[in-house]
């Protein structure tokens, strides 16, 4: 519900909020500009009378003196039929230069306040401020929920690039946007008298004026008692008007001064409402606090970025929405599928299961997990497919599931199977699915199957789970899930290096370039530019012939090199690996990129520890290649034989020489019995402990069994330091790409 409110508010008010924030960001420069022009040194001992006396000779036609919140002094005057305004040095009384409001800034201020539409525009601006406040609060709550609470608000954000960019910008700007939006909304309500306007409170005009000859302004006692640091404005009486008075405004209040005696004739001190208004105005504009103005301006600049990324996230989610056909009514279904999804991808798997069961003759009802509690009188089995959101939280379509489940008093006799979707990169892998299964068991629901998990929405793992389900149903259940993929790029193999044949582990490093779509010199010139963008650690999805299910491989190169490089081992009966190993130079493949921004070295200068085995070395070599800044990098890698499958040996030794690689730690199982990369980690416990204390981060790539063994070994190594792998994951210092 909160996400829908956030998305709808953003779509409705995007244009107006963006205009409001961009214009506000430009106006936030005014306090800094004025501050740079102000000369405030040595003004603490100067009184208003002294300043006015200095200006009396130079500006005999002075009408008004004003002190801006920045400290700048401006005198407004007439000279014959001409009017003017000058910026003044308050210490000497000398003219710094002419003062005028920039027409551009005036136009931008009108755009900010009313969109140049007068009163109707002011209404729209107020509504836009409300929407900005609503968007900021709802976004902040969603961010806190995603990160697992306020205490984790600084935790690294994982996920696709645009989603991370959206949330990182929001996290950086949230306080500034709340301040700008709330103060702007307050002033808007005051403009339309929804709350009283305290900004125009003035003293009563005096009824008794001496009417004597005007005294020299620098002798007036009231003006002599007011220091320049507390002064705001002095308005002169009309010339040759014996009943005229000076109007004086200070930080504490305003009053009228007799031009002959210097007596304060009337005075109105500011009340608390007036002080509150001025404080809110200062917070909104930054006038008097130029640094706050800049911070508010920088926060405002995040809004166009968040609007752009937010619309793209919304559109992608909308495109991924799934329609369930032949959806039986809940009261008639013999099979129920409940779905917990945050970005709609889990619905795609649910549809595949729904369609497969329907084709076998089952009456299937598919709905969101939040609809638990409906009666299912004919149900004989239930499947729950759910993702996990953030730090183990429920996804959007399941955020009320556990609460509604707890209110069910009569437990249906319906066996349940829970299938969790997640990414082992995250510490709380499939945590919500685990909580769902535990809650169902506690409530007494029978199990159809134990909990199973799917890593990175793997169609292969889903198909294997479907086979298990089929055996329980005594049916042949084939789950061929084909996710929607980006358009494919045709790639040409230009180089291959083969390893491992002698140790029965044939492995190849394959390098591809974008295949030219046209013949001739223009094609050759543009060939490299047509590679889609990717970095080392991202994934390439390759479609083998006669298959719509892609296989994913970690990339060892970045697109800026003009080359797409992968490291592939030939598995027996492996459809895609067999296809790739059968390629010759000049052959082509169809592939697409899947970004994997959570698997790459985080920014900083701390050491990076790279751990892998077999083909898992691919992206790790890519990280080392890009280490032009010579950040400390230590590589632990396991193979079979240094003579047969020492992948990238020549290149790694070259990186040792040019300092892109700090230490190379290879281990080979055929040389030393039982020598695996996890053993080398335990052996180097003191070295690794020191690196961890220096802020080291870990990047692990390879098979799941290897990654599990590495995690166990590292837990032993770092236990004396009072931390564990789970803590490193939560800190964003332990990242995996496992398969």
C-alpha positions as CSV (number, residue, x, y, z in Angstrom):
1,X,0.0,0.0,0.0
2,X,2.8,2.4,0.9
3,X,4.6,1.7,-2.3
4,X,1.5,2.3,-4.4
5,X,0.9,5.6,-2.5
6,X,4.5,6.6,-3.2
7,X,4.3,5.7,-6.9
8,X,0.9,7.3,-7.5
9,X,1.9,10.6,-5.7
10,X,5.1,10.7,-7.8
11,X,3.3,10.2,-11.1
12,X,0.7,12.8,-10.3
13,X,3.0,15.5,-9.1
14,X,6.3,14.9,-10.8
15,X,6.4,17.9,-13.2
16,X,5.3,20.4,-10.5
17,X,7.6,19.0,-7.9
18,X,10.6,19.0,-10.3
19,X,9.9,22.6,-11.2
20,X,9.6,23.5,-7.6
21,X,12.9,21.9,-6.6
22,X,15.0,23.1,-9.6
23,X,13.9,26.7,-9.1
24,X,14.5,26.3,-5.3
25,X,18.0,25.0,-6.0
26,X,18.8,28.0,-8.1
27,X,17.4,30.4,-5.5
28,X,19.5,28.7,-2.8
29,X,22.5,30.3,-4.4
30,X,21.3,33.8,-3.4
31,X,22.3,33.7,0.3
32,X,25.8,32.6,-0.7
33,X,26.1,35.3,-3.4
34,X,24.9,38.0,-1.0
35,X,27.2,36.8,1.7
36,X,30.2,37.0,-0.7
37,X,29.3,40.6,-1.4
38,X,28.8,41.6,2.3
39,X,31.5,43.4,4.3
40,X,30.6,42.6,7.9
41,X,34.0,42.7,9.5
42,X,34.2,45.5,12.2
43,X,30.4,46.2,12.2
44,X,29.7,45.1,15.7
45,X,30.6,48.5,17.2
46,X,28.7,50.6,14.6
47,X,25.3,52.0,15.4
48,X,22.5,52.8,13.0
49,X,22.9,56.5,13.7
50,X,26.7,56.3,12.9
51,X,26.0,54.5,9.6
52,X,23.2,57.0,8.6
53,X,25.5,59.9,9.5
54,X,28.2,58.6,7.1
55,X,25.6,58.3,4.3
56,X,24.0,61.8,4.9
57,X,26.5,63.7,2.8
58,X,27.0,61.2,0.0
59,X,23.2,60.4,-0.3
60,X,21.2,63.5,0.6
61,X,18.2,62.0,-1.1
62,X,18.4,58.7,1.0
63,X,14.9,57.2,1.5
64,X,15.7,53.9,3.0
65,X,18.6,51.9,4.5
66,X,18.3,48.1,4.6
67,X,20.5,45.4,6.1
68,X,20.0,42.0,4.3
69,X,20.2,38.8,6.3
70,X,23.6,38.2,4.8
71,X,24.9,41.4,6.4
72,X,24.9,43.5,3.1
73,X,23.9,47.1,3.5
74,X,21.8,48.7,0.8
75,X,20.8,52.4,0.5
76,X,17.8,53.4,-1.6
77,X,17.8,57.0,-2.8
78,X,16.5,59.6,-5.2
79,X,18.7,61.9,-7.3
80,X,16.5,64.4,-9.0
81,X,13.9,62.4,-10.9
82,X,16.0,59.3,-10.8
83,X,15.9,56.5,-8.2
84,X,18.7,54.1,-7.4
85,X,20.1,51.6,-4.9
86,X,23.7,51.1,-3.9
87,X,25.6,48.5,-2.0
88,X,27.5,50.1,0.9
89,X,30.6,49.4,2.9
90,X,29.1,49.8,6.5
91,X,32.5,50.6,8.0
92,X,33.4,53.5,5.8
93,X,30.1,54.4,4.3
94,X,31.6,54.2,0.8
95,X,29.7,52.9,-2.2
96,X,30.7,49.4,-3.3
97,X,28.6,49.4,-6.4
98,X,25.0,49.6,-7.7
99,X,22.5,47.2,-6.4
100,X,19.7,45.6,-8.4
101,X,17.7,42.4,-8.4
102,X,18.6,40.1,-11.2
103,X,15.7,39.8,-13.6
104,X,16.5,36.2,-14.1
105,X,16.4,35.6,-10.3
106,X,13.1,37.5,-10.1
107,X,11.6,35.3,-12.8
108,X,12.9,32.2,-11.1
109,X,11.4,33.3,-7.8
110,X,8.0,33.9,-9.4
111,X,8.3,30.5,-11.0
112,X,9.1,28.9,-7.6
113,X,6.3,30.7,-5.8
114,X,3.5,30.5,-8.3
115,X,4.7,28.9,-11.6
116,X,4.2,32.4,-13.1
117,X,0.4,31.9,-12.8
118,X,-0.5,34.3,-10.0
119,X,-2.9,33.1,-7.3
120,X,-3.8,29.8,-9.0
121,X,-0.1,29.1,-9.4
122,X,0.4,29.7,-5.7
123,X,-2.3,27.1,-4.9
124,X,-0.5,24.6,-7.2
125,X,2.8,25.4,-5.6
126,X,1.3,24.7,-2.1
127,X,-0.2,21.4,-3.4
128,X,3.2,20.5,-4.9
129,X,4.9,21.1,-1.5
130,X,2.4,18.8,0.1
131,X,3.1,16.1,-2.5
132,X,6.8,16.5,-2.0
133,X,6.4,16.1,1.7
134,X,4.2,13.0,1.2
135,X,6.8,11.5,-1.3
136,X,9.7,12.2,1.1
137,X,8.0,10.7,4.1
138,X,6.7,7.6,2.3
139,X,10.1,7.1,0.6
140,X,11.9,7.4,4.0
141,X,9.6,4.8,5.6
142,X,10.1,2.4,2.6
143,X,13.9,2.9,2.9
144,X,13.9,2.2,6.6
145,X,11.8,-0.9,6.0
146,X,14.1,-2.1,3.3
147,X,17.2,-1.6,5.4
148,X,15.7,-3.3,8.5
149,X,15.1,-0.3,10.8
150,X,16.5,3.1,11.6
151,X,19.6,1.7,13.3
152,X,20.6,0.3,9.9
153,X,19.9,3.5,7.9
154,X,23.6,3.7,6.8
155,X,23.8,0.1,5.7
156,X,24.9,-0.3,2.0
157,X,22.1,-0.6,-0.4
158,X,21.9,-3.6,-2.7
159,X,19.9,-4.1,-5.9
160,X,19.8,-2.9,-9.5
161,X,21.7,0.2,-10.4
162,X,18.7,2.5,-11.0
163,X,17.0,1.3,-7.8
164,X,20.2,1.9,-5.8
165,X,20.7,5.3,-7.4
166,X,17.1,6.2,-6.5
167,X,17.4,5.1,-2.9
168,X,20.9,6.5,-2.4
169,X,19.8,9.9,-3.7
170,X,16.7,9.8,-1.4
171,X,18.8,8.8,1.6
172,X,21.2,11.7,1.0
173,X,18.5,14.3,0.5
174,X,15.7,13.1,2.8
175,X,16.4,15.6,5.7
176,X,16.8,18.6,3.4
177,X,13.6,17.7,1.4
178,X,11.6,17.3,4.6
179,X,12.8,20.7,5.8
180,X,12.1,22.4,2.5
181,X,8.7,20.8,1.9
182,X,7.4,21.3,5.4
183,X,8.5,24.9,5.7
184,X,7.2,25.7,2.2
185,X,3.8,24.1,3.0
186,X,3.7,26.2,6.2
187,X,4.3,29.5,4.3
188,X,1.8,28.4,1.6
189,X,-1.0,27.9,4.2
190,X,-0.1,31.3,5.7
191,X,-0.4,32.9,2.3
192,X,-4.0,31.7,1.9
193,X,-4.8,32.6,5.6
194,X,-5.4,29.0,6.6
195,X,-3.3,30.0,9.6
196,X,-2.9,33.6,10.7
197,X,-0.3,35.8,9.0
198,X,2.1,37.1,11.6
199,X,4.6,38.4,9.2
200,X,3.0,41.9,8.8
201,X,2.6,42.8,12.5
202,X,3.4,46.6,12.9
203,X,3.2,49.1,15.7
204,X,0.5,51.7,15.9
205,X,1.3,55.0,14.1
206,X,2.2,57.6,16.7
207,X,-0.5,60.3,17.5
208,X,1.9,62.7,19.2
209,X,4.9,64.0,17.1
210,X,7.0,67.0,18.3
211,X,6.9,68.7,14.8
212,X,10.2,70.4,15.5
213,X,13.1,70.9,13.0
214,X,14.7,67.7,12.0
215,X,17.9,67.0,14.0
216,X,21.1,65.6,12.4
217,X,20.4,61.8,12.0
218,X,23.6,60.8,13.7
219,X,22.5,62.5,16.9
220,X,19.2,60.7,17.3
221,X,19.4,58.8,20.6
222,X,17.2,55.9,19.6
223,X,19.2,55.2,16.5
224,X,22.4,55.6,18.5
225,X,21.3,52.8,20.8
226,X,20.7,50.2,18.0
227,X,23.8,48.3,16.9
228,X,24.1,47.6,13.2
229,X,24.2,43.8,13.9
230,X,20.6,44.0,15.1
231,X,19.4,46.4,12.4
232,X,17.1,45.5,9.5
233,X,15.5,48.6,8.0
234,X,15.3,52.3,8.4
235,X,12.7,54.3,6.3
236,X,13.2,58.1,6.2
237,X,10.3,60.6,6.6
238,X,9.2,62.7,3.6
239,X,11.4,65.8,3.1
240,X,10.0,69.0,4.5
241,X,7.3,67.2,6.5
242,X,7.6,68.3,10.1
243,X,5.2,65.6,11.3
244,X,7.2,62.9,9.6
245,X,8.9,60.1,11.5
246,X,11.5,57.5,11.0
247,X,10.3,53.9,10.7
248,X,12.9,51.5,12.3
249,X,12.9,47.7,12.2
250,X,15.3,45.5,14.2
251,X,15.6,41.8,15.1
252,X,13.5,42.4,18.1
253,X,10.6,44.5,16.8
254,X,9.7,47.7,15.0
255,X,8.7,51.3,15.9
256,X,8.7,54.9,14.9
257,X,11.3,57.6,15.9
258,X,10.7,61.3,16.2
259,X,13.0,63.1,13.6
260,X,13.5,66.1,15.9
261,X,14.0,64.6,19.4
262,X,15.1,61.1,18.5
263,X,12.5,59.7,20.9
264,X,11.0,56.3,20.3
265,X,7.3,57.2,19.8
266,X,5.8,53.7,19.5
267,X,7.2,50.2,19.4
268,X,5.9,46.7,18.7
269,X,8.1,43.8,19.9
270,X,7.8,40.6,17.9
271,X,5.7,37.9,19.6
272,X,6.4,34.2,19.5
273,X,4.2,33.6,16.4
274,X,6.2,36.3,14.4
275,X,9.5,34.8,15.6
276,X,8.3,31.3,14.5
277,X,7.4,32.6,11.1
278,X,10.8,34.3,10.6
279,X,12.6,31.2,11.8
280,X,10.6,29.0,9.4
281,X,11.3,31.5,6.6
282,X,15.0,31.4,7.3
283,X,14.9,27.6,7.3
284,X,13.2,27.5,3.9
285,X,15.3,30.1,2.1
286,X,18.6,29.9,3.9
287,X,18.7,33.7,4.2
288,X,21.1,34.4,7.1
289,X,22.4,30.8,6.9
290,X,24.1,30.6,3.5
291,X,25.4,27.1,4.2
292,X,21.9,25.8,5.0
293,X,20.8,27.3,1.7
294,X,23.4,25.3,-0.2
295,X,22.5,22.1,1.6
296,X,18.8,22.6,0.8
297,X,19.8,23.4,-2.8
298,X,21.8,20.2,-3.1
299,X,18.9,18.2,-1.6
300,X,16.6,19.7,-4.1
301,X,18.8,18.7,-7.0
302,X,18.3,15.1,-6.0
303,X,14.6,15.3,-6.9
304,X,14.9,15.4,-10.7
305,X,17.3,12.4,-10.4
306,X,14.8,10.5,-8.2
307,X,11.9,11.5,-10.5
308,X,13.8,10.1,-13.6
309,X,14.8,6.9,-11.9
310,X,11.5,6.5,-10.1
311,X,9.5,6.7,-13.3
312,X,11.8,4.1,-14.9
313,X,11.4,1.8,-11.9
314,X,7.6,2.2,-12.0
315,X,7.5,1.5,-15.8
316,X,9.7,-1.6,-15.5
317,X,7.4,-2.9,-12.7
318,X,4.4,-2.1,-14.8
319,X,5.8,-3.9,-17.8
320,X,6.6,-7.0,-15.6
321,X,3.0,-7.2,-14.3
322,X,1.6,-10.7,-14.9
323,X,-1.9,-11.7,-16.0
324,X,-3.2,-15.0,-14.7
325,X,-5.5,-16.8,-17.2
326,X,-8.0,-19.5,-16.2
327,X,-7.9,-18.4,-12.6
328,X,-10.5,-20.5,-10.7
329,X,-12.6,-19.0,-7.9
330,X,-11.2,-19.6,-4.4
331,X,-14.3,-21.6,-3.4
332,X,-13.9,-24.0,-6.4
333,X,-10.1,-24.5,-6.5
334,X,-8.4,-27.7,-5.6
335,X,-5.0,-26.0,-5.8
336,X,-4.2,-22.6,-4.3
337,X,-1.1,-20.6,-5.2
338,X,-0.3,-17.6,-3.1
339,X,2.4,-15.1,-4.2
340,X,4.6,-12.7,-2.3
341,X,6.3,-10.3,-4.7
342,X,7.9,-6.9,-4.6
343,X,8.8,-6.2,-8.2
344,X,6.4,-8.7,-9.9
345,X,9.1,-11.1,-11.0
346,X,7.7,-13.8,-8.6
347,X,4.4,-13.6,-10.3
348,X,6.0,-14.8,-13.5
349,X,7.0,-18.0,-11.8
350,X,3.6,-18.3,-10.2
351,X,2.0,-18.0,-13.7
352,X,4.3,-20.8,-15.0
353,X,3.2,-23.1,-12.1
354,X,-0.4,-22.1,-12.5
355,X,-0.4,-22.8,-16.3
356,X,1.4,-26.1,-15.8
357,X,-1.1,-27.3,-13.2
358,X,-4.1,-26.1,-15.2
359,X,-2.9,-28.0,-18.2
360,X,-2.9,-31.2,-16.1
361,X,-6.5,-30.7,-15.2
362,X,-6.2,-29.0,-11.8
363,X,-8.6,-26.2,-10.8
364,X,-6.0,-23.5,-9.7
365,X,-6.6,-20.3,-7.8
366,X,-3.7,-17.8,-7.8
367,X,-3.7,-14.7,-5.6
368,X,-1.5,-12.5,-3.4
369,X,-0.4,-13.8,0.0
370,X,-2.3,-10.9,1.6
371,X,-5.5,-12.7,0.6
372,X,-4.8,-15.6,3.0
373,X,-7.9,-16.2,5.2
374,X,-10.3,-16.7,2.4
375,X,-12.1,-20.0,2.6
376,X,-10.8,-22.7,0.3
377,X,-13.4,-25.5,0.8
378,X,-12.2,-27.7,-2.1
379,X,-8.4,-27.1,-1.7
380,X,-6.2,-30.2,-1.4
381,X,-2.9,-28.4,-1.7
382,X,-1.4,-25.0,-1.4
383,X,1.8,-23.5,-2.8
384,X,3.3,-20.3,-1.5
385,X,5.9,-18.6,-3.7
386,X,7.5,-15.6,-2.0
387,X,10.4,-13.3,-2.4
388,X,12.1,-11.5,0.5
389,X,12.3,-7.7,0.6
390,X,15.2,-5.8,2.0
391,X,16.7,-7.1,5.3
392,X,14.3,-10.1,5.6
393,X,11.1,-8.2,5.3
394,X,7.9,-9.2,3.6
395,X,7.4,-8.1,0.0
396,X,4.6,-5.7,-0.9
397,X,2.0,-8.4,-1.8
398,X,2.7,-10.3,1.4
399,X,3.1,-7.6,4.0
400,X,-0.1,-8.5,5.9
401,X,0.3,-12.3,5.5
402,X,1.7,-13.2,8.9
403,X,-0.8,-11.0,10.8
404,X,-3.8,-12.5,8.9
405,X,-2.4,-16.0,9.3
406,X,-2.2,-15.5,13.1
407,X,-6.0,-14.6,13.2
408,X,-7.0,-17.9,11.5
409,X,-8.5,-19.9,14.3
410,X,-9.4,-23.1,12.4
411,X,-6.4,-24.4,10.5
412,X,-7.4,-25.9,7.2
413,X,-6.3,-29.5,6.5
414,X,-4.4,-28.3,3.4
415,X,-0.8,-29.4,2.9
416,X,1.5,-26.5,2.0
417,X,4.8,-26.1,0.1
418,X,6.8,-22.9,0.5
419,X,9.2,-21.8,-2.3
420,X,11.5,-18.9,-1.5
421,X,13.1,-16.6,-4.1
422,X,16.2,-14.6,-3.2
423,X,19.9,-13.8,-3.8
424,X,22.5,-15.5,-1.6
425,X,24.5,-12.2,-1.9
426,X,22.2,-10.8,0.8
427,X,22.6,-11.9,4.5
428,X,18.8,-12.5,4.9
429,X,18.6,-14.9,1.9
430,X,14.9,-16.0,1.7
431,X,14.4,-15.0,5.3
432,X,10.8,-14.1,4.8
433,X,10.1,-17.5,3.2
434,X,11.7,-19.2,6.2
435,X,9.5,-17.2,8.6
436,X,6.4,-18.1,6.6
437,X,7.1,-21.8,6.8
438,X,7.8,-21.5,10.5
439,X,4.6,-19.7,11.1
440,X,2.6,-22.3,9.1
441,X,4.2,-25.1,11.1
442,X,3.4,-23.3,14.3
443,X,-0.2,-23.0,13.3
444,X,-0.4,-26.7,12.5
445,X,-0.6,-26.6,8.7
446,X,0.7,-29.9,7.2
447,X,3.7,-29.8,4.9
448,X,3.3,-30.9,1.3
449,X,7.1,-30.3,0.8
450,X,9.9,-28.9,2.9
451,X,11.0,-25.3,2.1
452,X,13.0,-24.9,-1.1
453,X,14.8,-21.8,-2.3
454,X,15.6,-20.4,-5.7
455,X,18.8,-18.4,-6.2
456,X,18.6,-15.4,-8.5
457,X,15.4,-16.6,-10.1
458,X,17.1,-19.6,-11.7
459,X,14.8,-21.3,-14.2
460,X,16.8,-24.5,-13.8
461,X,16.3,-24.6,-10.1
462,X,12.6,-23.9,-10.5
463,X,12.4,-26.7,-13.1
464,X,14.0,-29.1,-10.6
465,X,11.6,-28.1,-7.9
466,X,8.7,-28.7,-10.4
467,X,9.9,-32.3,-10.8
468,X,9.8,-32.8,-7.1
469,X,6.3,-31.4,-7.0
470,X,5.3,-33.6,-9.9
471,X,6.4,-36.7,-8.0
472,X,4.3,-35.7,-5.0
473,X,1.3,-35.2,-7.3
474,X,2.0,-38.4,-9.2
475,X,2.0,-36.3,-12.4
476,X,4.7,-35.3,-14.8
477,X,5.0,-31.6,-14.1
478,X,7.3,-29.6,-16.4
479,X,8.0,-26.1,-15.3
480,X,9.7,-24.2,-18.2
481,X,9.8,-20.7,-17.0
482,X,11.1,-18.2,-19.5
483,X,11.7,-14.8,-18.0
484,X,11.4,-11.7,-20.2
485,X,14.9,-10.7,-21.3
486,X,16.3,-7.6,-23.0
487,X,17.0,-7.7,-26.7
488,X,19.9,-10.0,-27.6
489,X,23.2,-8.8,-29.2
490,X,25.0,-10.9,-31.8
491,X,28.6,-11.6,-30.7
492,X,31.5,-13.0,-32.7
493,X,34.1,-15.2,-31.1
494,X,37.5,-13.6,-31.8
495,X,39.8,-15.5,-29.5
496,X,39.8,-18.6,-27.2
497,X,42.3,-20.1,-24.9
498,X,41.8,-23.7,-23.7
499,X,42.9,-25.3,-20.5
500,X,42.3,-28.4,-18.4
501,X,42.0,-31.2,-20.9
502,X,44.8,-33.2,-19.1
503,X,42.9,-33.2,-15.8
504,X,39.5,-33.9,-17.3
505,X,38.3,-30.3,-16.6
506,X,38.2,-28.7,-20.1
507,X,37.9,-25.0,-19.6
508,X,38.0,-22.1,-22.1
509,X,38.5,-18.4,-21.9
510,X,36.3,-17.0,-24.7
511,X,36.5,-13.5,-26.0
512,X,33.8,-12.0,-28.1
513,X,33.3,-8.7,-30.0
514,X,30.0,-7.3,-31.3
515,X,29.2,-8.7,-34.7
516,X,28.9,-6.0,-37.4
517,X,25.3,-5.5,-38.6
518,X,26.5,-3.9,-41.9
519,X,29.4,-4.4,-44.1
520,X,32.1,-1.8,-44.8
521,X,34.4,0.6,-43.1
522,X,31.6,2.3,-41.1
523,X,30.7,-1.0,-39.5
524,X,34.3,-1.7,-38.6
525,X,34.6,1.7,-37.0
526,X,31.4,1.3,-34.9
527,X,31.8,-2.3,-34.1
528,X,33.0,-1.8,-30.5
529,X,30.4,0.9,-29.7
530,X,27.6,-1.6,-30.2
531,X,28.5,-3.6,-27.2
532,X,25.9,-3.1,-24.5
533,X,27.3,-1.5,-21.3
534,X,28.7,-3.9,-18.7
535,X,31.4,-4.1,-16.1
536,X,33.5,-7.0,-14.8
537,X,31.2,-8.9,-12.4
538,X,28.1,-8.4,-14.4
539,X,26.4,-11.4,-16.1
540,X,25.9,-12.3,-19.7
541,X,22.9,-14.5,-20.6
542,X,23.5,-16.8,-23.5
543,X,20.8,-18.6,-25.4
544,X,22.0,-22.0,-26.7
545,X,20.4,-23.3,-29.9
546,X,16.9,-24.7,-29.5
547,X,16.5,-23.3,-26.0
548,X,14.6,-20.3,-24.7
549,X,16.2,-20.6,-21.3
550,X,19.4,-18.6,-20.9
551,X,22.5,-19.7,-19.0
552,X,24.3,-16.9,-17.2
553,X,28.1,-16.5,-17.0
554,X,30.1,-13.9,-15.0
555,X,32.0,-11.4,-17.1
556,X,35.7,-11.0,-16.8
557,X,35.8,-7.8,-18.9
558,X,34.2,-4.4,-19.1
559,X,32.5,-3.1,-22.2
560,X,34.9,-0.2,-22.4
561,X,37.6,-2.7,-23.5
562,X,35.6,-3.5,-26.6
563,X,35.6,-7.2,-25.6
564,X,33.2,-9.5,-23.8
565,X,35.1,-12.2,-22.0
566,X,33.9,-15.3,-20.1
567,X,35.5,-18.3,-18.6
568,X,33.5,-21.5,-19.2
569,X,34.1,-25.1,-18.1
570,X,32.6,-27.9,-20.2
571,X,30.2,-29.9,-18.1
572,X,29.1,-33.4,-19.2
573,X,25.7,-33.1,-20.9
574,X,25.8,-29.3,-20.4
575,X,23.7,-27.8,-23.1
576,X,25.2,-24.3,-23.1
577,X,28.7,-25.2,-22.0
578,X,28.9,-27.8,-24.7
579,X,27.6,-25.3,-27.3
580,X,30.2,-22.7,-26.2
581,X,33.1,-25.2,-26.2
582,X,32.2,-26.2,-29.7
583,X,32.6,-22.7,-31.1
584,X,35.4,-21.8,-33.4
585,X,36.8,-18.3,-34.0
586,X,34.4,-16.5,-36.2
587,X,31.3,-18.2,-34.9
588,X,28.5,-16.1,-33.4
589,X,26.2,-16.4,-30.4
590,X,23.1,-14.5,-29.2
591,X,23.5,-12.9,-25.7
592,X,22.2,-10.2,-23.4
593,X,23.5,-8.4,-20.3
594,X,22.2,-8.7,-16.8
595,X,23.7,-6.1,-14.5
596,X,25.0,-7.4,-11.2
597,X,26.1,-4.2,-9.4
598,X,26.1,-5.9,-6.0
599,X,29.1,-8.0,-7.0
600,X,32.1,-5.7,-7.4
601,X,34.6,-3.9,-5.1
602,X,33.0,-1.2,-3.0
603,X,34.6,2.3,-3.2
604,X,37.4,3.1,-0.9
605,X,41.1,2.3,-0.4
606,X,40.8,-0.7,1.9
607,X,42.2,-4.1,0.9
608,X,40.2,-6.4,-1.4
609,X,40.4,-10.1,-0.9
610,X,39.4,-12.1,-4.0
611,X,38.5,-15.8,-3.5
612,X,37.5,-18.3,-6.1
613,X,37.9,-21.7,-7.7
614,X,37.8,-22.9,-11.2
615,X,36.0,-20.6,-13.6
616,X,35.1,-18.3,-10.7
617,X,38.4,-16.6,-11.4
618,X,36.8,-14.8,-14.4
619,X,35.3,-11.7,-12.7
620,X,38.1,-11.6,-10.1
621,X,40.7,-11.2,-12.9
622,X,38.4,-8.4,-14.3
623,X,38.6,-6.6,-11.0
624,X,42.4,-6.9,-10.9
625,X,42.6,-5.6,-14.5
626,X,40.7,-2.5,-13.6
627,X,42.8,-1.8,-10.5
628,X,44.7,1.0,-12.0
629,X,44.9,2.8,-8.7
630,X,46.9,-0.1,-7.2
631,X,44.5,-0.7,-4.4
632,X,45.7,-3.7,-2.3
633,X,44.3,-6.9,-3.8
634,X,44.9,-10.4,-2.6
635,X,43.8,-13.4,-4.8
636,X,43.1,-16.8,-3.4
637,X,42.2,-19.3,-6.2
638,X,42.0,-23.1,-6.4
639,X,42.6,-25.3,-9.5
640,X,43.7,-28.8,-10.2
641,X,47.1,-28.7,-11.8
642,X,49.5,-25.7,-12.4
643,X,50.6,-27.4,-15.7
644,X,47.1,-27.8,-17.1
645,X,44.5,-25.4,-15.7
646,X,46.3,-22.5,-14.1
647,X,43.8,-20.0,-15.7
648,X,45.1,-16.6,-16.5
649,X,48.6,-17.5,-15.2
650,X,50.6,-15.2,-17.5
651,X,48.3,-12.3,-17.0
652,X,48.2,-12.6,-13.2
653,X,52.0,-12.7,-13.0
654,X,52.1,-9.5,-15.1
655,X,49.7,-7.9,-12.7
656,X,51.9,-8.8,-9.8
657,X,54.7,-7.0,-11.5
658,X,52.8,-3.8,-12.2
659,X,51.2,-3.8,-8.7
660,X,47.6,-4.2,-9.7
661,X,47.7,-7.5,-7.8
662,X,49.4,-7.5,-4.4
663,X,49.6,-11.2,-3.6
664,X,48.7,-14.3,-5.6
665,X,47.8,-17.4,-3.6
666,X,47.0,-20.3,-5.9
667,X,46.4,-23.9,-4.6
668,X,46.1,-27.1,-6.7
669,X,44.3,-30.2,-5.5
670,X,46.3,-32.6,-7.8
671,X,49.7,-31.3,-6.4
672,X,48.9,-31.5,-2.7
673,X,46.1,-33.9,-1.5
674,X,43.2,-32.0,0.0
675,X,44.7,-28.6,-0.9
676,X,41.7,-26.3,-1.5
677,X,41.3,-22.6,-1.3
678,X,39.5,-22.8,2.1
679,X,42.6,-24.6,3.5
680,X,44.8,-21.8,2.3
681,X,42.5,-19.3,4.0
682,X,42.9,-21.0,7.4
683,X,46.6,-21.2,6.9
684,X,46.8,-17.5,6.3
685,X,44.6,-16.6,9.4
686,X,47.0,-14.0,10.8
687,X,47.4,-12.2,7.4
688,X,43.7,-12.2,6.8
689,X,43.0,-11.0,10.3
690,X,45.3,-8.0,9.8
691,X,43.7,-7.2,6.5
692,X,40.2,-7.3,8.0
693,X,41.3,-4.9,10.8
694,X,42.4,-2.6,7.9
695,X,38.9,-2.6,6.5
696,X,39.2,-5.4,4.0
697,X,36.3,-6.6,1.9
698,X,35.7,-10.1,0.4
699,X,34.5,-11.0,-3.1
700,X,33.9,-14.7,-3.6
701,X,33.0,-16.3,-7.0
702,X,32.6,-20.0,-7.9
703,X,30.5,-23.0,-7.0
704,X,28.1,-23.0,-4.0
705,X,30.0,-25.8,-2.2
706,X,33.3,-23.9,-2.4
707,X,31.6,-20.7,-1.2
708,X,30.1,-22.5,1.7
709,X,33.4,-24.0,2.7
710,X,35.1,-20.6,2.4
711,X,32.5,-19.0,4.7
712,X,33.0,-21.7,7.3
713,X,36.8,-21.3,7.1
714,X,36.5,-17.5,7.4
715,X,34.3,-17.7,10.4
716,X,37.0,-19.6,12.1
717,X,39.7,-17.1,11.1
718,X,37.8,-14.0,12.1
719,X,36.1,-15.4,15.3
720,X,39.0,-14.0,17.5
721,X,38.2,-10.6,16.1
722,X,34.6,-10.8,17.5
723,X,32.9,-10.8,14.1
724,X,31.6,-13.3,11.6
725,X,30.7,-13.6,7.9
726,X,27.2,-12.6,8.6
727,X,28.4,-9.4,10.1
728,X,30.7,-8.7,7.1
729,X,27.7,-9.3,4.8
730,X,25.6,-6.8,6.8
731,X,28.4,-4.3,6.5
732,X,28.6,-4.8,2.7
733,X,32.1,-6.2,3.1
734,X,31.4,-9.8,1.9
735,X,29.9,-10.3,-1.5
736,X,29.3,-13.5,-3.4
737,X,28.6,-14.6,-6.9
738,X,27.9,-18.3,-6.6
739,X,26.3,-20.9,-8.8
